[in-house]
């Protein structure tokens, strides 16, 4: 084997080690940020929890805001954006929603998948949204996350419209707004993280609420 043939292998090894280090740092930071607060967690504590040096943290995430975005990436996609992972639109539950022919079951699959997503990311999204007011990096991350979730919710709404099970009084945009609100981090954090609900109870509530709000009803004069 020539020297040039070994370069890609070494490069791949370095990339894998860097990805593993970023994941370890983001996982440690997520726990600390959620438990101790974003502002109250120093980078030295993150480095100690991750078992790396402080400079390694800064090499992976140049600012604290970048680190919180890395935590969000890990929660949503399973990896830092730079390291791939399964993109939200390609995750199995989203594919299952798109493939499900029964509109009632499709809606429940979507609510259940959203519960799993919020279970991973709801607390981090709370931190990102609070920090977004004074930090452009976090503001951009919050906007990007909502746009991605809306794109996934659109899969559900457009399937419902296509199948004729969307209330006539609603256009696709209005229905999408409803789904984004009901299945968003605001309701998850209020009912599950700060309340007493289980994730399954939240999914069942969301399912009932969206059925009532989206589906045609004999009591609706516009249905």
N, C-alpha and C positions, 0 to 999 in steps of 0.2 A: 504494500500500500504506500502511495506517495504521500509526501508531507501535505500537498495541497488537498488530497482526498480526506485528510483528517480534520481540516479546518471546519467544515460544516458540522461535524460531530461535536467538536469542542464548542462551537458557537451554540449548537442546540443544547448542550449540557449547561452552558452558562445561562441561556434563556430559561431553561427549566428551573435552575436554582434560583434565578431572580424572581420567576413567577411564584415559586413556592415561598420565597421570603416575603413577597408582597402579600400573599394570601395569609401567611402567619401574622404579619403585622396588622393587616386589616381586621382579622378575626380578634386579635387581642384588643385592638383599639375599639372595636364595636362593643365588646363587653364592658370596657372601662367607660366609654362615652355614655352608654345607656345607664350604667350603675352610678357613675360619679358625676356625670354631666360633661358636656363638650368643653365648656370653659374651664371646668375644674380638673381636667385631666392633662397633666403635663406630658410632653413627648418623652421625657425620661421614664415615666411610668409605663408608657406604651412599649418602649424599647425593652424595659425589664420584663414585662409580661410576655413579650414575644420572644425573649431570649436572644436579642440582637443588640448591637451597639446603636447609640443615638444617631451616629452618622449614617448607619444603614437605613434607619427610618427616613432620614432626610434625603438620602439618595433615591429611595423608592418613591417618596412623597415629599416634594420640596417644601410644601407648606401644610399647616394643620388642616386647612380647608381641603387641600388635595387629598389628605388622608381620609377625611370624612366622606369625600366622594368615592374613594376606594372602598370604604365600608359599604356604601350604597351599592356599588357595582357588585361586590361580593354577595350581598344579600339578594339582589335581584337576579343576577346572571350566573352566580357561582364562581366568578373570577373577576379580576380587574379587567377593564376594557382593553388594556394592552395585551392581555393574556388569553383572550377568547372567552370561553365559557359558552353556555347555551343561551343565546339571545332570547329575550322575553317572548317575542313573536314566534319563536321556534320551539318553545318548551312544550312537552307532551300534552299538558292540560289544554293549551290553546289549540293544538292540533285536534284534540278530542272534541272540543267545542265545535270547531269548524266542520268536523265529520259527522256529528250527531244529528240524525234526521228528526228526532222527536223534539219539538220546541220547548216543552216543559222540562224535559230532562236536560236539554242543552243549556237552559238557563241555570239549572242547579249545578251542572258541571262547571259552568263559568263562575258561579258564586263560590263553589268549593275550591276551585283553583285560585280564585282571588283571595280566599281566606288563607290558603297556604302561602301565597305571596306576601300578604300582609303580616303573617306570622313571622316571616323572615325579615321583612323590610319596614314594617310599620313604625317601629321605634326609631330606626335610623332616619326615616322620612320626616319624623317629627323634629329631629335635631337639625336636619338639612333645612327644613322650612323656617324654623326659628332663626337659624343663622343666615338665611338668604337675604334678610333685610339689609344687612350691612356688609355683605361679602359677595362680590360678583361671581366668584367661582361656584359658590353654593346656589346662588340665584339661577345660574345657567344649568346646574345639575337638577334643580327642582323643576325647571321648565322642561328639560329633556325627559325627565322621568314621567311627568304628567303626559307629555306628548306620546311617549311610548305606551303608557297604560291606556290612553284614549284610542290609540291605534288598535290595541288588542280588543278593547270593548266594542270598537266599530265592527269587528268580526261578528260579534253576537248580534248587534243591532241590525246590521245589514242582512244577516241570515233571517232574522225575525221579519224584517220588511219584505224580503223575497218570498217568504212562506205565507205572507198575509196574516201574520199574527201580531202585528204592531198596531196599536190603537190609531184610528184614522186621524184623530185630532193632533197627533204628534208627527213632526217630520223627523228625519233621521238625526239631525243635529240636536233637536230637543231631547230625543230619546237617549242620545249619546251623553248629553249633559246629566240626565238622571242617573244613568248607569255609573258614570264617573263619580258622582256624588255618593251614591249609596255604597259603592264598592271601594270607596277611597279611604285613605289613612285617617281622615277625620272621624268617621264612624267607628273604624276599627280601634283606634286609640281611646276613644271615649267609652266604648262598650266593653272592650276586651282588656286592653292594657290598664286603663284607669278604672274600669268597672269590674263586674264579676262574671261576665259572659265567657263561655268557651268559644273557641274558633268555630266549632260546628254549629253552636247556637247562632252565632253571627251569620254564618252562611245560610242557615235556614231562614232567619229573619230577612236577609237580603233577597233570598229567593221569593219569599211571600210578598215582600214589598215591591219588587220589580214585576212580578206577575200582576199584581193589582194595578200598578201604574202604567205598565207597557201594553198589556194584552187587552184586546177589545172586551167590553163588558155590556151586557144587556141593559145595565143601568146608566150607560154613557150615551147621551143623545147624539154624540158625534161618532159613536162606534159603528 
